[in-house]
Amino acid sequence: MKLVKYISFFLVLLATTLASSQVKFEAKVSKKKLGINERLRIDFEMNADGDNFSPPSFSGFTIIGGPNQSVSNSWINGVRSYKKTYSYFLTPKKRGTYTISQASITIKGETYKTSPIRVEVTAAVDKPKDPNDPNFVASNNIHLVAEVSNANPYLNEAITVVYKLYVAPNTGVDNWQEIDIPKYNDFWSQTIDTKGQRVQEGTFNGEDYRYLVLRKTVLYPQKTGKLNIEPLTLDVSVQVPTNRRDFFGGRVMARANKKVSAGNKTITVKPLPTEGKPADFSGAVGDFSFKFTTSKTALDATESLQAKLEVKGKGNLKLFSLPKLNLPSALEVYEPEHSEKISTTARGMQGSISDTYTIVPQYQGKYPLPSVSFSYFDLKTKSYKRLSSDEIVVNVLNGPTASNTQSATPTGVSKQAVTTTNSKFEFIKTATSFSPVQKEPFFKSTLFWSLLLLPFLAIPLVVLARKQKATLDADVVGNKRRKADKLAKKYLKGAKTQLGKKEAFYEALEKALHNYLKAKLQIETSDLSKDKIIALLQERNVTEDVIQNFIAIFENCELARYTPITNVTMQDDYEKAANTISLIDKQAR
């Protein structure tokens, strides 16, 4: 009987020992159903120490805390209990049902994985208004507002969107991060530099607040109807007061992370009136002046003069074309040189644009340069206006004249008759003078010894080349990068050949930029989001101005279909792309 008791006790002890030695690794969530405005806690627990912990991707969630690690050891009745936990705090990005994938860890040489967990995210739920809850206090004390200067503009009329972060006087802001940047589809946009802005005093909903201007963007609508401006969303780290007091009676401050959004804005764009619209209207909207000038009005034949068409004022200066200059066909005219002197402020573009033509007269005489007119839509009077220049007469003083033997063409241009002379073939040589050449024997000549020794001299070069080739073949990553660099140069070269063809040029330019990023940053095309490009270039220590230039070129490629582009603008974008790629190569680590 005693033997049976001993055997039973031994079996129980053995089972207990085996059970205690079994490794467990599991995931636990604070709730499996939560509102989009709630937080989720997930713990990864194990009963033995491990290495190489790999968390899941948390797709559909934003990590706002963690990983926090905790370890506990205890002895109960001589039995050791061990628990190690990795904790994360998450907030959902949007409504839906998500699966938190497996986490893994290595324990005693074995890899263990958790089971996937399904979590449902519903609409926002009502939370108890606890004055000691930092999230509740932060939601009342911090606000992000988008102020639109004009919600009902005309097509191509400038509007300004200003993003202001309002903070209550008793609340502190440690930092903020942009998690969703607005995209201005169907707008030409220009961001105004807000660096160096100071905190200002103001009111929000009738209460005193402090505010800071975070972004300022000028927009020119390129379509009529209702257009959407996507919201700017921030993740703000704040310090908020609670109702608790410390030992000395001061308020206890609590930290919280708060997501704030400026919300969507809808802009209703009015079309320009059709009544009174000039036939040569090219889309200019604003307040402008126009002039047509020449560098000189008297010169000799084959000398050159410059004729300049210039528009000055405020409006969409980059979004329309200047009128063409029609001159007498007897004047030789070259392609115009386009120039822009434009600054963009919160009130829109202002400055001047001009086309300068080089003109070379061939014969003496007086040549009238006809009047040139420019039309635009005036926002003040809400009507079309036309500006016209005076006729300019150019007097060519010295030079060949049109003789009586010339015949007039239907276009009014005279053709000069071709005269033949007996000496018209005198440039052809009819006599030659040869001299004998003393030929040096090939054997033992300099060329003979050079050809004889060349194979022996080439042996070290061949060995060195083979070593270099072996090194390059072993560099797999480097080969991929060089191959992608060649591909980027190929597309950049292709873009240059498409100058003058807007769609083909910007399509080739965008492909070149994509392939360059794939080569430099080693990422796939599916990962080429604007935010990721900025983050990766910042990690490579590329300066902010170079990054902004690179992003601006991307935006030019996207907006090309909405904007009238000149050859000069395409040439500038091509040169900017080549220069920016060169700067990134020099700065990236």
C-alpha positions as CSV (number, residue, x, y, z in Angstrom):
1,M,0.0,0.0,0.0
2,K,2.8,2.4,0.9
3,L,4.5,1.5,-2.4
4,V,1.5,2.6,-4.3
5,K,1.4,5.9,-2.4
6,Y,5.1,6.6,-3.2
7,I,4.5,5.7,-6.9
8,S,1.5,8.0,-7.0
9,F,3.4,10.9,-5.4
10,F,6.3,10.4,-7.8
11,L,4.0,10.5,-10.8
12,V,2.2,13.7,-9.6
13,L,5.6,15.4,-9.0
14,L,6.9,14.3,-12.4
15,A,3.7,15.7,-14.1
16,T,4.0,19.0,-12.2
17,T,7.7,19.3,-13.2
18,L,6.9,18.6,-16.9
19,A,4.0,21.1,-16.8
20,S,6.1,23.8,-15.3
21,S,8.9,23.2,-17.9
22,Q,6.5,23.6,-20.8
23,V,7.2,26.8,-22.8
24,K,4.3,29.2,-23.4
25,F,4.3,32.3,-25.6
26,E,1.0,34.0,-26.2
27,A,-0.6,37.3,-27.1
28,K,-3.3,39.0,-25.1
29,V,-5.4,42.2,-26.0
30,S,-7.2,44.5,-23.7
31,K,-10.3,44.2,-25.8
32,K,-11.3,42.7,-29.1
33,K,-13.8,45.4,-30.0
34,L,-13.1,49.1,-29.6
35,G,-14.1,52.5,-31.0
36,I,-11.9,54.4,-33.4
37,N,-11.3,56.9,-30.6
38,E,-10.1,54.3,-28.1
39,R,-6.7,52.7,-27.4
40,L,-5.8,49.0,-27.5
41,R,-3.2,47.3,-25.3
42,I,-1.5,44.1,-26.4
43,D,0.8,42.0,-24.3
44,F,3.1,39.3,-25.5
45,E,3.8,37.0,-22.5
46,M,6.2,34.1,-22.1
47,N,7.1,31.9,-19.2
48,A,10.8,31.5,-20.2
49,D,13.5,34.0,-21.2
50,G,14.0,34.4,-24.9
51,D,15.9,36.3,-27.6
52,N,15.2,37.9,-31.0
53,F,11.7,39.0,-30.2
54,S,10.0,40.1,-33.4
55,P,6.6,42.0,-33.1
56,P,3.9,41.9,-35.8
57,S,3.5,44.8,-38.2
58,F,0.3,46.1,-36.5
59,S,-1.2,46.9,-39.8
60,G,-4.2,49.3,-39.4
61,F,-2.9,50.7,-36.1
62,T,-0.5,53.4,-35.0
63,I,1.9,52.6,-32.1
64,I,1.6,55.3,-29.5
65,G,3.5,53.5,-26.7
66,G,5.9,50.6,-26.3
67,P,7.5,48.3,-26.4
68,N,7.4,48.3,-22.6
69,Q,9.2,45.3,-21.1
70,S,8.5,43.7,-17.7
71,V,9.9,40.6,-15.9
72,S,8.6,38.9,-12.8
73,N,10.1,36.0,-10.8
74,S,8.4,34.2,-7.9
75,W,8.9,31.1,-5.8
76,I,5.8,29.3,-4.4
77,N,6.2,26.1,-2.4
78,G,9.6,25.7,-3.9
79,V,8.4,26.1,-7.5
80,R,9.8,28.9,-9.6
81,S,7.4,31.0,-11.7
82,Y,8.8,33.3,-14.4
83,K,7.0,35.7,-16.7
84,K,8.3,38.2,-19.2
85,T,6.0,40.6,-21.1
86,Y,6.4,43.0,-24.0
87,S,3.5,45.6,-24.1
88,Y,2.4,47.9,-26.8
89,F,-0.3,50.6,-26.9
90,L,-2.1,51.1,-30.2
91,T,-4.7,53.5,-31.8
92,P,-6.7,52.4,-34.9
93,K,-6.2,54.3,-38.1
94,K,-9.8,53.7,-39.4
95,R,-12.8,51.5,-38.9
96,G,-12.8,47.9,-40.0
97,T,-11.8,44.4,-38.9
98,Y,-8.1,43.8,-38.6
99,T,-5.9,40.8,-37.8
100,I,-2.9,41.3,-35.6
101,S,-0.4,38.9,-37.1
102,Q,2.0,36.5,-35.3
103,A,4.9,37.6,-33.1
104,S,7.9,35.3,-32.8
105,I,10.7,34.7,-30.3
106,T,13.6,32.3,-29.8
107,I,13.6,30.3,-26.5
108,K,16.2,27.7,-25.8
109,G,17.0,27.4,-29.5
110,E,13.4,26.9,-30.6
111,T,11.2,29.5,-32.4
112,Y,7.8,30.1,-30.9
113,K,4.9,32.1,-32.4
114,T,1.7,33.6,-31.1
115,S,-1.7,33.0,-32.6
116,P,-3.2,35.8,-34.8
117,I,-5.9,37.9,-33.1
118,R,-8.9,39.5,-34.8
119,V,-9.9,43.0,-33.6
120,E,-12.9,45.0,-34.7
121,V,-12.8,48.8,-34.8
122,T,-16.2,50.5,-34.7
123,A,-17.3,54.1,-34.9
124,A,-16.3,56.4,-32.1
125,V,-17.8,55.6,-28.7
126,D,-18.7,58.0,-25.9
127,K,-16.1,58.1,-23.2
128,P,-16.8,59.3,-19.6
129,K,-15.8,62.9,-19.3
130,D,-13.1,62.4,-16.6
131,P,-11.4,65.7,-15.8
132,N,-8.4,63.7,-14.7
133,D,-8.1,61.8,-18.0
134,P,-5.3,63.4,-20.0
135,N,-6.9,62.4,-23.4
136,F,-10.1,64.1,-22.5
137,V,-8.4,67.3,-21.3
138,A,-6.2,67.3,-24.4
139,S,-9.2,67.0,-26.7
140,N,-10.6,70.2,-25.2
141,N,-7.4,72.1,-25.0
142,I,-5.8,71.6,-28.4
143,H,-7.3,72.2,-31.9
144,L,-6.1,72.2,-35.5
145,V,-7.9,74.7,-37.8
146,A,-7.6,75.2,-41.6
147,E,-8.6,78.8,-42.6
148,V,-9.5,79.3,-46.3
149,S,-9.3,82.8,-47.6
150,N,-12.0,82.3,-50.2
151,A,-14.4,79.3,-50.5
152,N,-16.0,80.5,-53.7
153,P,-13.2,81.7,-56.1
154,Y,-13.0,81.9,-59.9
155,L,-11.1,79.5,-62.0
156,N,-7.3,80.4,-61.6
157,E,-8.0,82.9,-58.8
158,A,-5.6,82.6,-55.9
159,I,-6.8,81.4,-52.5
160,T,-4.8,80.7,-49.3
161,V,-5.1,77.9,-46.8
162,V,-3.6,78.6,-43.4
163,Y,-3.2,75.8,-40.8
164,K,-3.2,77.0,-37.2
165,L,-2.6,74.9,-34.1
166,Y,-4.5,76.4,-31.1
167,V,-3.4,75.5,-27.6
168,A,-5.0,76.5,-24.3
169,P,-3.0,78.7,-22.0
170,N,-2.6,75.9,-19.3
171,T,-1.5,73.2,-21.8
172,G,2.0,72.5,-23.1
173,V,3.1,71.0,-26.4
174,D,6.3,68.9,-26.5
175,N,6.3,68.0,-30.2
176,W,4.1,67.1,-33.1
177,Q,4.4,65.0,-36.2
178,E,2.5,65.2,-39.5
179,I,0.9,61.8,-40.1
180,D,-1.3,62.8,-43.0
181,I,-0.3,65.6,-45.4
182,P,-3.0,67.1,-47.6
183,K,-2.9,66.5,-51.4
184,Y,-4.2,69.4,-53.5
185,N,-5.7,67.5,-56.4
186,D,-6.9,69.8,-59.2
187,F,-5.0,72.8,-57.7
188,W,-1.7,74.4,-58.6
189,S,-0.1,74.8,-55.2
190,Q,2.8,76.6,-53.6
191,T,3.8,76.2,-50.0
192,I,4.9,79.4,-48.2
193,D,7.9,79.1,-45.9
194,T,6.7,79.5,-42.3
195,K,10.0,78.9,-40.5
196,G,10.7,81.3,-37.7
197,Q,7.0,81.8,-36.9
198,R,6.4,82.9,-33.3
199,V,3.5,81.8,-31.0
200,Q,0.8,84.4,-31.2
201,E,-2.2,85.3,-28.9
202,G,-5.7,84.8,-30.3
203,T,-9.2,83.4,-29.6
204,F,-10.9,80.1,-30.4
205,N,-14.6,79.8,-29.9
206,G,-14.6,83.0,-27.9
207,E,-11.9,81.8,-25.5
208,D,-8.2,83.0,-25.2
209,Y,-5.7,80.6,-26.9
210,R,-2.2,80.7,-28.1
211,Y,-1.7,79.6,-31.7
212,L,1.1,78.8,-34.1
213,V,0.9,78.9,-38.0
214,L,2.2,75.5,-39.1
215,R,1.5,75.7,-42.9
216,K,0.6,78.3,-45.4
217,T,-0.3,77.2,-49.0
218,V,-1.4,79.3,-52.0
219,L,-3.8,77.4,-54.3
220,Y,-4.9,78.2,-57.9
221,P,-7.9,76.0,-58.8
222,Q,-7.6,74.3,-62.2
223,K,-11.1,73.0,-62.5
224,T,-14.6,74.3,-61.9
225,G,-17.2,72.9,-59.5
226,K,-16.7,71.5,-56.0
227,L,-13.1,70.6,-55.2
228,N,-12.0,68.9,-52.0
229,I,-9.0,70.0,-49.9
230,E,-7.8,67.0,-47.9
231,P,-7.2,67.5,-44.1
232,L,-3.8,67.9,-42.4
233,T,-3.6,65.5,-39.5
234,L,-1.1,65.7,-36.6
235,D,0.0,63.5,-33.8
236,V,0.7,65.9,-30.9
237,S,2.5,65.2,-27.7
238,V,1.0,67.4,-25.0
239,Q,1.2,68.1,-21.3
240,V,-2.2,68.8,-19.7
241,P,-3.2,69.8,-16.2
242,T,-5.3,67.5,-14.0
243,N,-7.3,68.1,-10.8
244,R,-4.7,66.4,-8.7
245,R,-2.3,68.4,-6.6
246,D,1.2,67.6,-5.6
247,F,2.6,67.9,-2.0
248,F,3.1,71.6,-2.4
249,G,-0.3,72.3,-3.8
250,G,0.7,72.6,-7.5
251,R,-1.3,71.0,-10.3
252,V,-0.1,67.6,-11.5
253,M,0.6,67.6,-15.2
254,A,0.0,64.5,-17.3
255,R,1.3,63.6,-20.7
256,A,-0.9,62.5,-23.6
257,N,-0.7,61.9,-27.3
258,K,-3.5,63.5,-29.3
259,K,-4.5,63.1,-32.9
260,V,-5.9,66.4,-34.3
261,S,-7.2,67.0,-37.8
262,A,-8.1,70.1,-39.7
263,G,-11.0,68.4,-41.4
264,N,-11.9,68.4,-45.1
265,K,-12.6,71.7,-46.8
266,T,-14.8,72.0,-49.9
267,I,-14.1,74.8,-52.4
268,T,-16.8,75.8,-55.0
269,V,-14.9,77.1,-58.0
270,K,-16.8,79.4,-60.4
271,P,-16.1,79.3,-64.2
272,L,-15.0,82.5,-65.9
273,P,-17.8,84.2,-67.7
274,T,-18.3,83.5,-71.4
275,E,-19.8,86.9,-72.2
276,G,-17.1,89.3,-73.5
277,K,-14.4,86.6,-73.5
278,P,-11.7,87.5,-76.1
279,A,-10.8,85.0,-78.8
280,D,-7.1,85.2,-77.9
281,F,-7.7,84.8,-74.1
282,S,-5.0,82.5,-72.7
283,G,-6.2,82.1,-69.1
284,A,-4.7,85.1,-67.4
285,V,-6.6,86.0,-64.2
286,G,-5.6,88.9,-61.9
287,D,-4.5,92.5,-62.3
288,F,-1.8,93.1,-64.9
289,S,0.0,95.7,-67.1
290,F,1.5,95.0,-70.5
291,K,4.2,96.6,-72.7
292,F,6.0,95.9,-75.9
293,T,9.5,97.5,-76.3
294,T,12.5,97.2,-78.5
295,S,16.2,97.7,-77.6
296,K,16.7,100.0,-80.6
297,T,14.7,101.5,-83.4
298,A,17.6,102.4,-85.8
299,L,20.3,100.0,-86.9
300,D,22.2,98.6,-89.9
301,A,21.3,95.4,-91.8
302,T,22.6,92.1,-90.3
303,E,22.7,93.9,-86.8
304,S,20.4,92.5,-84.2
305,L,17.8,94.1,-81.9
306,Q,15.7,92.7,-79.1
307,A,11.9,92.9,-79.0
308,K,10.4,92.3,-75.5
309,L,6.8,91.4,-74.5
310,E,6.3,91.8,-70.8
311,V,3.4,91.3,-68.4
312,K,3.6,92.6,-64.8
313,G,1.2,92.5,-61.9
314,K,-0.5,90.1,-59.5
315,G,-2.2,86.8,-60.6
316,N,-1.6,83.4,-62.1
317,L,1.7,84.5,-63.8
318,K,3.0,80.9,-64.2
319,L,-0.2,79.5,-65.7
320,F,-0.8,81.3,-69.0
321,S,1.2,82.1,-72.1
322,L,2.2,85.4,-73.6
323,P,0.9,86.5,-77.0
324,K,3.0,85.6,-80.0
325,L,4.9,88.3,-81.9
326,N,4.0,88.5,-85.6
327,L,6.6,90.3,-87.7
328,P,7.2,91.0,-91.4
329,S,8.7,88.0,-93.1
330,A,11.6,90.1,-94.3
331,L,12.9,90.1,-90.7
332,E,14.7,87.1,-89.4
333,V,13.3,86.2,-86.0
334,Y,14.7,83.7,-83.5
335,E,12.8,81.7,-80.8
336,P,12.0,83.9,-77.8
337,E,13.9,83.7,-74.5
338,H,11.4,83.3,-71.7
339,S,12.1,84.9,-68.3
340,E,10.2,84.8,-65.0
341,K,10.7,87.1,-62.0
342,I,7.9,85.9,-59.7
343,S,7.6,85.7,-55.9
344,T,4.7,83.9,-54.2
345,T,3.3,85.2,-51.0
346,A,0.1,84.5,-49.0
347,R,-1.7,86.8,-51.4
348,G,-0.6,84.8,-54.5
349,M,1.9,85.3,-57.3
350,Q,3.3,88.7,-58.2
351,G,6.1,89.9,-60.4
352,S,6.7,89.7,-64.2
353,I,7.1,87.3,-67.1
354,S,8.6,88.2,-70.5
355,D,9.5,86.8,-73.9
356,T,12.5,88.4,-75.6
357,Y,12.8,88.0,-79.4
358,T,16.1,88.5,-81.3
359,I,15.4,90.2,-84.7
360,V,18.0,90.5,-87.5
361,P,16.9,92.7,-90.6
362,Q,18.5,91.6,-93.9
363,Y,17.9,94.8,-96.0
364,Q,17.7,98.5,-95.4
365,G,14.3,100.2,-95.2
366,K,11.6,100.9,-92.7
367,Y,9.8,98.0,-91.0
368,P,6.7,98.4,-88.9
369,L,6.3,96.1,-85.9
370,P,2.6,95.8,-85.5
371,S,0.7,96.4,-82.3
372,V,0.4,93.5,-79.9
373,S,-2.5,92.9,-77.5
374,F,-2.9,91.0,-74.3
375,S,-6.2,90.1,-72.6
376,Y,-6.9,89.0,-69.0
377,F,-9.8,88.6,-66.6
378,D,-9.9,91.4,-64.0
379,L,-11.0,90.1,-60.6
380,K,-11.8,93.6,-59.3
381,T,-14.3,94.5,-62.1
382,K,-15.2,90.8,-62.8
383,S,-14.8,91.5,-66.6
384,Y,-12.3,91.0,-69.4
385,K,-9.7,93.6,-70.2
386,R,-7.5,94.1,-73.3
387,L,-4.2,95.9,-73.3
388,S,-2.6,96.9,-76.6
389,S,0.8,98.3,-77.5
390,D,1.7,101.0,-80.0
391,E,3.2,100.2,-83.4
392,I,7.0,100.4,-83.5
393,V,8.8,101.4,-86.7
394,V,12.4,100.0,-87.1
395,N,14.6,102.0,-89.4
396,V,17.4,99.9,-91.1
397,L,19.9,102.6,-92.3
398,N,22.7,100.7,-94.1
399,G,22.7,97.4,-96.0
400,P,21.7,95.8,-99.3
401,T,18.6,97.0,-100.9
402,A,15.9,95.0,-102.8
403,S,16.9,95.5,-106.5
404,N,14.5,95.8,-109.4
405,T,15.4,92.2,-110.5
406,Q,13.7,90.9,-107.5
407,S,10.3,89.3,-107.8
408,A,7.5,89.6,-105.3
409,T,6.1,86.5,-103.7
410,P,2.5,86.1,-102.7
411,T,3.5,86.8,-99.1
412,G,5.0,90.1,-100.1
413,V,8.6,89.0,-99.6
414,S,11.0,89.7,-102.5
415,K,13.2,87.1,-104.0
416,Q,16.6,88.1,-105.4
417,A,17.5,86.7,-108.8
418,V,20.5,84.3,-108.9
419,T,23.3,85.6,-111.1
420,T,25.8,83.3,-112.7
421,T,29.5,84.1,-113.4
422,N,32.2,82.4,-115.3
423,S,34.2,82.0,-112.1
424,K,31.6,80.1,-110.1
425,F,33.6,76.9,-110.2
426,E,37.0,78.5,-109.4
427,F,37.1,76.8,-106.0
428,I,37.7,73.4,-107.7
429,K,41.5,72.6,-108.0
430,T,42.5,71.6,-111.6
431,A,46.2,71.0,-111.0
432,T,48.1,68.9,-108.4
433,S,51.7,68.8,-107.0
434,F,52.9,65.5,-105.7
435,S,56.2,64.8,-104.0
436,P,57.9,61.4,-103.4
437,V,57.6,59.9,-99.9
438,Q,60.7,58.1,-98.4
439,K,59.3,54.8,-97.0
440,E,61.1,53.5,-93.9
441,P,61.6,49.6,-93.7
442,F,59.2,47.9,-91.3
443,F,61.7,45.4,-89.8
444,K,63.4,46.7,-86.7
445,S,61.4,49.9,-86.9
446,T,59.7,51.6,-83.9
447,L,56.4,50.2,-85.0
448,F,57.9,46.7,-85.3
449,W,59.3,46.7,-81.7
450,S,56.1,48.3,-80.3
451,L,53.9,45.5,-81.8
452,L,56.3,42.9,-80.6
453,L,56.4,44.0,-77.0
454,L,52.8,45.1,-76.7
455,P,51.4,41.6,-75.7
456,F,53.9,41.3,-72.9
457,L,53.1,44.8,-71.6
458,A,49.4,44.0,-71.8
459,I,49.6,40.9,-69.4
460,P,49.6,43.0,-66.1
461,L,46.7,45.0,-67.4
462,V,44.7,41.9,-68.2
463,V,45.4,40.4,-64.7
464,L,44.4,43.7,-63.1
465,A,41.2,43.9,-65.2
466,R,40.2,40.3,-64.3
467,K,40.7,41.1,-60.6
468,Q,38.6,44.2,-60.9
469,K,35.9,42.3,-62.8
470,A,35.9,39.6,-60.1
471,T,35.5,42.2,-57.4
472,L,32.6,43.8,-59.3
473,D,30.9,40.5,-59.9
474,A,31.0,39.7,-56.2
475,D,29.4,43.0,-55.3
476,V,25.7,42.0,-55.9
477,V,24.2,45.1,-54.3
478,G,26.6,47.4,-56.1
479,N,25.8,45.8,-59.4
480,K,22.1,46.3,-58.8
481,R,22.6,49.9,-57.9
482,R,24.8,50.6,-61.0
483,K,22.3,48.9,-63.2
484,A,19.5,51.0,-61.8
485,D,21.6,54.2,-62.1
486,K,22.1,53.4,-65.8
487,L,18.4,52.9,-66.2
488,A,17.7,56.3,-64.5
489,K,20.2,58.0,-66.9
490,K,18.5,56.3,-69.8
491,Y,15.1,57.7,-68.8
492,L,16.6,61.1,-68.1
493,K,18.1,61.1,-71.5
494,G,14.8,60.0,-72.9
495,A,13.1,63.0,-71.1
496,K,15.5,65.3,-72.8
497,T,14.6,64.0,-76.2
498,Q,10.9,64.7,-75.4
499,L,11.4,68.4,-74.6
500,G,8.5,70.3,-76.2
501,K,6.1,67.4,-75.7
502,K,4.6,68.1,-72.3
503,E,3.0,64.7,-71.5
504,A,5.8,62.5,-72.9
505,F,8.5,64.7,-71.2
506,Y,7.0,64.6,-67.7
507,E,6.2,60.9,-68.0
508,A,9.8,60.1,-68.9
509,L,11.1,62.5,-66.2
510,E,8.9,60.8,-63.5
511,K,10.2,57.4,-64.5
512,A,13.8,58.6,-64.3
513,L,13.2,59.9,-60.7
514,H,11.5,56.6,-59.7
515,N,14.3,54.5,-61.0
516,Y,16.9,56.7,-59.4
517,L,15.2,56.3,-56.0
518,K,15.0,52.5,-56.5
519,A,18.7,52.5,-57.1
520,K,19.7,54.9,-54.3
521,L,17.4,53.8,-51.5
522,Q,16.9,50.2,-52.6
523,I,13.1,50.3,-52.4
524,E,10.4,49.0,-54.7
525,T,8.0,51.2,-56.7
526,S,5.1,50.3,-54.4
527,D,6.9,51.9,-51.5
528,L,7.5,55.2,-53.3
529,S,5.1,57.4,-51.2
530,K,6.1,61.0,-50.6
531,D,6.3,60.5,-46.9
532,K,8.6,57.5,-47.2
533,I,10.8,59.3,-49.7
534,I,11.3,62.2,-47.3
535,A,11.9,59.9,-44.3
536,L,14.5,57.8,-46.2
537,L,16.4,60.8,-47.6
538,Q,16.5,62.4,-44.1
539,E,18.0,59.1,-42.8
540,R,20.7,59.4,-45.4
541,N,21.5,63.0,-44.1
542,V,20.3,64.7,-47.3
543,T,19.6,68.4,-46.5
544,E,16.0,69.7,-46.3
545,D,16.3,72.1,-49.3
546,V,17.5,69.3,-51.6
547,I,14.7,67.0,-50.4
548,Q,12.1,69.8,-51.0
549,N,13.5,70.4,-54.5
550,F,13.2,66.7,-55.2
551,I,9.6,66.5,-54.0
552,A,8.8,69.7,-55.9
553,I,10.0,68.1,-59.2
554,F,7.6,65.1,-58.4
555,E,4.8,67.6,-57.9
556,N,5.6,69.3,-61.2
557,C,5.3,66.0,-63.0
558,E,1.9,65.4,-61.3
559,L,0.5,68.8,-62.1
560,A,1.8,69.0,-65.7
561,R,-1.6,67.9,-67.1
562,Y,-3.3,70.9,-65.4
563,T,-0.8,73.6,-66.2
564,P,0.2,75.2,-69.5
565,I,3.9,74.4,-69.7
566,T,6.4,76.2,-71.9
567,N,9.6,74.8,-73.4
568,V,11.6,76.9,-71.0
569,T,9.8,75.5,-68.0
570,M,10.4,71.9,-69.2
571,Q,14.1,72.8,-69.7
572,D,14.3,74.2,-66.1
573,D,12.6,71.1,-64.7
574,Y,15.1,68.9,-66.5
575,E,18.1,70.8,-65.2
576,K,16.7,70.9,-61.7
577,A,16.2,67.1,-61.8
578,A,19.8,66.5,-63.0
579,N,21.2,68.9,-60.4
580,T,19.1,67.5,-57.5
581,I,20.1,63.9,-58.3
582,S,23.8,65.0,-58.3
583,L,23.3,66.7,-54.9
584,I,21.7,63.6,-53.4
585,D,24.5,61.5,-54.6
586,K,27.0,63.8,-52.9
587,Q,25.1,64.1,-49.6
588,A,23.5,60.7,-49.1
589,R,25.3,58.3,-46.7
